[in-house]
């Protein structure tokens, strides 16, 4: 197995990984950015909507334009970007096993930032394997990256921001959206996203779930049912909706495999999508060489992922002496301030509280380790 | 019923919303109607306004406040709102008609002079609309702003047109 070396290795070239790479490379560190996909950008290049946020912080810019901007910077800084490369394991204290083009490598890095992102949750029901049933993320890739319509008429399951946004984007791609259903009694995502699709005539049906996907060779209809406050189907409320596409937007979970392999301490945080590696306020995990950023340590948004990436990139570079302490703490304070700002309000405050709780858990875990 | 229950803003929520102009201001002519009722971290509208008629402030989770006396109804804020939640309504357009300007990001954009079906916040068709203008300068970044004329009595309800399928 061929051996490679770098100062800072980053797994995942999404918003968190790209942002980490930019700050690490700016400091003068040798940076290797690894992504299993053919194209960098993570989910950014399929985000064709304008982002929320503060004006000085990319708000009002469409996701794919932000991706292009970050990528340009990464390239200009001479970051070694390894695409189509899978990081399949952690070896020793600070090495990654990589495979690309059917060849494997061992990459030893002084610091490793895991920014692997999240993956979609699935829902099991009768007919859920029929062609035409897919994750909302998959549908988004099909329309916005491949520019193909997955079908003529879709039903969306889940009213979080992914469900609402992808429903909107399906219509932009010329697909009819027959309904959006949500098991909870209220909408999960931003109201403005819901208002957009309501205006387009899409009924948002709360307190309903999917019973079955029906069809002979591919999806022809779905059967939905009303649910009570314990999410149990209410007999007699079943109805059928004709559609050839069913999209599931039922949350994401962090892709934590490498962090487990590295031996990072974890905690289960339902709000963040499952087990998440604990980290300190520098995004460093309980294992010395390993840092985390983005959805891997709590499913949030691209904007928070970018700031966590900044933070991890700065802290990793600082720990290797590439950024002097004073400058680093100034830069880190700025990133933290932006993170705090993004985690405010009706939707953000809960995330802020849990992030704070995670920092406290991290402190406890480290104390236990010492004693 | 609220936005989080049914997916569109109710009249009760709008009245309480600091971006919603008063009836007196509406009667005077074109004015921005900012239907932003949830505290989310976002403030491009504040920067879009050359009149400084939209205020969010340092805490960017604040709801945008419309200073209706300063607003001239130019509509520059419409395409800047990532949530597509800003409209310009002119109830003084004519004796019988009002105009509504709204953001539009679908294909098959109607031409000026064409007739379209005007829809309310639920997507229900409520009346016919005449397309007066379609603006999409580069600064809008592909968000068209369409201005329609509708019978005056629907000015508080109409917030878009029915999407035409391919």
Boltz contact constraints between the chains, C-beta under 6 A:
constraints:
  - contact:
      token1: [A, 50]
      token2: [B, 82]
      max_distance: 6.0
  - contact:
      token1: [A, 52]
      token2: [B, 40]
      max_distance: 6.0
  - contact:
      token1: [A, 52]
      token2: [B, 42]
      max_distance: 6.0
  - contact:
      token1: [A, 52]
      token2: [B, 82]
      max_distance: 6.0
  - contact:
      token1: [A, 54]
      token2: [B, 43]
      max_distance: 6.0
  - contact:
      token1: [A, 54]
      token2: [B, 60]
      max_distance: 6.0
  - contact:
      token1: [A, 55]
      token2: [B, 43]
      max_distance: 6.0
  - contact:
      token1: [A, 55]
      token2: [B, 44]
      max_distance: 6.0
  - contact:
      token1: [A, 55]
      token2: [B, 47]
      max_distance: 6.0
  - contact:
      token1: [A, 59]
      token2: [B, 44]
      max_distance: 6.0
  - contact:
      token1: [A, 60]
      token2: [B, 44]
      max_distance: 6.0
  - contact:
      token1: [A, 60]
      token2: [B, 80]
      max_distance: 6.0
  - contact:
      token1: [A, 60]
      token2: [B, 82]
      max_distance: 6.0
  - contact:
      token1: [A, 172]
      token2: [B, 106]
      max_distance: 6.0
  - contact:
      token1: [A, 174]
      token2: [B, 166]
      max_distance: 6.0
  - contact:
      token1: [A, 186]
      token2: [B, 4]
      max_distance: 6.0
  - contact:
      token1: [A, 186]
      token2: [B, 5]
      max_distance: 6.0
  - contact:
      token1: [A, 187]
      token2: [B, 4]
      max_distance: 6.0
  - contact:
      token1: [A, 190]
      token2: [B, 40]
      max_distance: 6.0
  - contact:
      token1: [A, 191]
      token2: [B, 3]
      max_distance: 6.0
  - contact:
      token1: [A, 191]
      token2: [B, 38]
      max_distance: 6.0
  - contact:
      token1: [A, 192]
      token2: [B, 83]
      max_distance: 6.0
  - contact:
      token1: [A, 192]
      token2: [B, 85]
      max_distance: 6.0
  - contact:
      token1: [A, 194]
      token2: [B, 7]
      max_distance: 6.0
  - contact:
      token1: [A, 195]
      token2: [B, 8]
      max_distance: 6.0
  - contact:
      token1: [A, 196]
      token2: [B, 84]
      max_distance: 6.0
  - contact:
      token1: [A, 198]
      token2: [B, 7]
      max_distance: 6.0
  - contact:
      token1: [A, 198]
      token2: [B, 8]
      max_distance: 6.0
  - contact:
      token1: [A, 198]
      token2: [B, 122]
      max_distance: 6.0
  - contact:
      token1: [A, 198]
      token2: [B, 123]
      max_distance: 6.0
  - contact:
      token1: [A, 199]
      token2: [B, 121]
      max_distance: 6.0
  - contact:
      token1: [A, 199]
      token2: [B, 123]
      max_distance: 6.0
  - contact:
      token1: [A, 199]
      token2: [B, 159]
      max_distance: 6.0
  - contact:
      token1: [A, 199]
      token2: [B, 160]
      max_distance: 6.0
  - contact:
      token1: [A, 200]
      token2: [B, 123]
      max_distance: 6.0
  - contact:
      token1: [A, 200]
      token2: [B, 163]
      max_distance: 6.0
  - contact:
      token1: [A, 201]
      token2: [B, 123]
      max_distance: 6.0
  - contact:
      token1: [A, 204]
      token2: [B, 7]
      max_distance: 6.0
  - contact:
      token1: [A, 341]
      token2: [B, 41]
      max_distance: 6.0
  - contact:
      token1: [A, 342]
      token2: [B, 41]
      max_distance: 6.0
  - contact:
      token1: [A, 344]
      token2: [B, 41]
      max_distance: 6.0
  - contact:
      token1: [A, 344]
      token2: [B, 61]
      max_distance: 6.0
  - contact:
      token1: [A, 345]
      token2: [B, 39]
      max_distance: 6.0
  - contact:
      token1: [A, 345]
      token2: [B, 40]
      max_distance: 6.0
  - contact:
      token1: [A, 345]
      token2: [B, 41]
      max_distance: 6.0
  - contact:
      token1: [A, 345]
      token2: [B, 61]
      max_distance: 6.0
  - contact:
      token1: [A, 346]
      token2: [B, 38]
      max_distance: 6.0
  - contact:
      token1: [A, 346]
      token2: [B, 39]
      max_distance: 6.0
